[in-house]
Structures are given as C-alpha cells and as structure tokens.
Amino acid sequence: MYLVQILLPLRDRAQKPFQLEKFEQVASELLERFGGMTAYVRSPASGLWQEPGGRMEPDDITVHEVMTASLDEQWWAEYRLDLEARFAQDDVVIRAIPMQRL
C-alpha cells in the first residue's frame, strides 16, 4: 500500500492566492479515482525556497493525499504535468510513501 501526497502552493508567483475552486477540483478528482482522500488546507505548511540569485521566496502549501494499493506511475506523472499547468508551477511535488496499514 502507498500513501501518495500532492504538495500544492497556496499562491501563484505574484503571491496572489489561488481560488478555493482549484483545490476543490483536485479533491474531487482524487475522490472519484481513489474513493477517498484527505486535504490539509486549513493549516498550510510554510516553507522557503531559494531562487538562483539567492533570494528567498515563501512557499506555503496544502497537502492532498490518498492511499492506494498499487502505484500507477504513468498516471501520476501525467497528473503532475496537468497540475503544473493548472497551478502555473515549474514543479509540483507528488511523493509516494510505502506504508503498512495497522
């Protein structure tokens, strides 16, 4: 079994917050495909990343996650590209963590 997490930014490059509908659409898509999902949107994770020139940029994110018995890497790769386009990001992190349900 895998826990798959999608890290999505709260704001665009100009620091304008994304509309809630964008996150609701992701939640709906995951629910439809996997039969359940969890979104951590009320307490976003706060991070920083460094631009090539050395300037630090804030990176507040939400986490959307699903549990799945198998990992369709091709589907996830295509979904990542779709999310990068929708959220105008150079890179959206999707990570899969092997897990054991207790």
TARA-V368191 format. One line per field, one symbol per residue. ss: DSSP state (A for helix, B for strand, O for the rest). phi: phi as a letter, one per 20 degrees, with the letter a starting at -180 (. if undefined). psi: psi as a letter, one per 40 degrees, with the letter a starting at -180 (. if undefined). A space follows every 50 residues. Layout:
ss: ???
phi: ???
psi: ???
//
This chain:
ss: OBBBBBBBBOBOOOOOBOOAAAAAAAAAAAAAAAOOOBBBBBBBBOOBBB OOOOOBBBOOBBBBBBBBOOOOAAAAAAAAAAAAAAOOOOOOBBBBBBOO OO
phi: .cddddedfecefemefffggfffffgffffffdnaaccddecffdbccd fgfnfecfbecdcdccdbfcdeffffffffffffffdldfbdeccddgbd fd
psi: iihhhhhhidiadeehhiiddddddddddddddeeiihhgedgihhiiih ideehhhighiihhiihidihgddddddddddddddefidhhhhihhhih h.
//
